Amino acid sequence: MTEDREVILVDAKVLPEVFIKVLISKRLLESGEVKTVNEACEKTGISRSAYYKYKDHVFDFNQMQGVLTLMAVVVDLKGVLSEILRIISSVNCSVMTINQSVPTDGIANIHLTVKTDLMKISVDKLITEITKVAGVRSVKILAKQ
């Protein structure tokens, strides 16, 4: 199994019901129809653990336009992640998901999915800016919609 994430498009009709219910729960929370994850899970009939297990991995395709998934290899130094997030915010992107591995030998992988529909610069320029951060070893595009 590879560490790189692969994004695939699958017809919802063939997915296990839990994925659809997680997506519905996310929509309920985003719309304000429910206020808490617990309420959303009760309404859709899934456990909170199922919601949290899949919430960062299930997205509505229509909301995925202008989405970029990156992997950064970083040195475990204070402030590296904060600076990456500052750059992303400064170019008018918003973070959808973020996962950081536990550092091994002082190196960690960060997977970021960012919404780019309002981004002020090119993807290449964003990569360049992130790469300039002290402690960033490399940045790779994993998926781009």
C-alpha positions as CSV (number, residue, x, y, z in Angstrom):
1,M,0.0,0.0,0.0
2,T,1.3,3.4,-1.0
3,E,1.3,6.5,1.3
4,D,0.1,8.7,-1.5
5,R,-3.6,9.4,-1.6
6,E,-5.5,8.8,-4.7
7,V,-8.8,10.5,-5.5
8,I,-11.3,8.5,-7.5
9,L,-14.8,9.2,-8.7
10,V,-17.4,6.5,-7.8
11,D,-21.1,6.5,-8.5
12,A,-22.9,6.9,-5.2
13,K,-25.3,4.0,-6.1
14,V,-22.4,1.5,-5.5
15,L,-21.1,2.9,-2.3
16,P,-21.8,1.5,1.1
17,E,-24.6,3.5,2.8
18,V,-22.4,4.9,5.5
19,F,-20.6,7.1,3.0
20,I,-23.8,8.6,1.7
21,K,-25.0,9.2,5.3
22,V,-21.7,10.9,6.2
23,L,-22.1,13.2,3.2
24,I,-25.7,13.9,4.3
25,S,-24.5,14.6,7.8
26,K,-21.9,17.1,6.5
27,R,-24.6,18.8,4.4
28,L,-26.9,19.1,7.4
29,L,-24.1,20.7,9.4
30,E,-23.0,23.1,6.6
31,S,-26.6,24.2,6.0
32,G,-27.1,24.9,9.7
33,E,-30.1,22.6,9.8
34,V,-28.4,20.9,12.7
35,K,-25.9,22.4,15.1
36,T,-23.8,19.5,16.3
37,V,-22.3,16.4,14.8
38,N,-24.3,14.4,17.3
39,E,-27.5,15.8,15.9
40,A,-26.5,15.1,12.3
41,C,-25.5,11.5,13.2
42,E,-28.8,10.9,15.0
43,K,-30.7,12.3,12.0
44,T,-28.9,10.2,9.5
45,G,-28.6,7.0,11.6
46,I,-24.8,6.7,11.8
47,S,-22.5,6.6,14.7
48,R,-20.3,9.5,15.5
49,S,-17.2,7.3,15.1
50,A,-18.3,6.5,11.5
51,Y,-18.8,10.2,10.8
52,Y,-15.3,11.1,12.1
53,K,-13.7,8.1,10.4
54,Y,-14.9,9.2,6.9
55,K,-15.8,12.9,7.1
56,D,-12.4,14.0,5.7
57,H,-12.6,11.5,2.8
58,V,-16.2,11.9,1.5
59,F,-17.0,14.9,-0.7
60,D,-19.8,16.0,-2.9
61,F,-18.4,16.2,-6.4
62,N,-20.2,19.5,-7.1
63,Q,-18.3,21.0,-4.2
64,M,-15.0,19.6,-5.4
65,Q,-14.5,22.0,-8.3
66,G,-11.5,24.1,-7.6
67,V,-10.0,21.7,-5.1
68,L,-6.3,20.8,-4.8
69,T,-4.7,18.1,-2.7
70,L,-1.1,18.5,-1.8
71,M,1.5,16.5,0.1
72,A,4.3,18.4,1.8
73,V,7.3,16.7,3.3
74,V,8.5,18.8,6.2
75,V,11.1,18.9,9.0
76,D,9.6,18.7,12.4
77,L,10.2,22.3,13.4
78,K,7.9,24.7,15.3
79,G,5.9,26.9,13.1
80,V,6.3,25.1,9.7
81,L,2.7,24.0,9.5
82,S,1.5,27.4,10.7
83,E,3.5,29.2,8.0
84,I,2.1,26.9,5.3
85,L,-1.4,27.6,6.5
86,R,-0.7,31.3,6.5
87,I,0.4,31.2,2.9
88,I,-2.7,29.2,1.9
89,S,-4.9,31.8,3.6
90,S,-3.1,34.8,2.2
91,V,-3.8,33.7,-1.4
92,N,-7.5,33.3,-0.6
93,C,-7.7,29.5,-0.4
94,S,-9.4,27.6,2.4
95,V,-8.3,24.4,3.9
96,M,-10.9,21.6,3.6
97,T,-8.9,18.8,5.2
98,I,-5.5,18.5,6.8
99,N,-3.7,15.4,8.0
100,Q,-0.1,15.3,9.4
101,S,1.8,12.1,10.1
102,V,3.7,11.6,13.3
103,P,7.3,12.7,12.6
104,T,9.8,9.9,11.9
105,D,13.4,10.8,12.2
106,G,12.4,14.4,12.3
107,I,10.3,14.3,9.1
108,A,6.5,14.4,8.7
109,N,4.1,14.3,5.8
110,I,1.3,16.8,5.6
111,H,-1.7,16.1,3.3
112,L,-3.7,19.2,2.6
113,T,-6.9,19.6,0.6
114,V,-7.6,23.2,-0.2
115,K,-10.4,25.0,-2.0
116,T,-8.9,27.1,-4.8
117,D,-11.8,28.6,-6.6
118,L,-11.0,32.1,-5.2
119,M,-7.2,31.7,-5.3
120,K,-5.3,34.8,-6.3
121,I,-2.3,33.1,-7.8
122,S,-1.5,30.0,-9.9
123,V,-1.1,26.6,-8.4
124,D,2.6,26.6,-9.5
125,K,3.1,29.9,-7.6
126,L,1.4,28.5,-4.5
127,I,3.7,25.4,-4.6
128,T,6.7,27.7,-5.0
129,E,5.6,29.9,-2.0
130,I,5.1,26.8,0.2
131,T,8.4,25.3,-0.9
132,K,10.2,28.5,0.3
133,V,9.1,27.9,3.9
134,A,12.0,27.0,6.1
135,G,11.6,23.3,6.9
136,V,9.6,22.3,3.8
137,R,11.6,19.6,2.0
138,S,9.1,19.1,-0.9
139,V,5.6,19.7,-2.1
140,K,3.7,17.5,-4.5
141,I,0.3,17.7,-6.1
142,L,-1.7,14.6,-5.4
143,A,-5.0,15.6,-7.0
144,K,-6.3,18.7,-8.8
145,Q,-9.9,19.3,-9.8
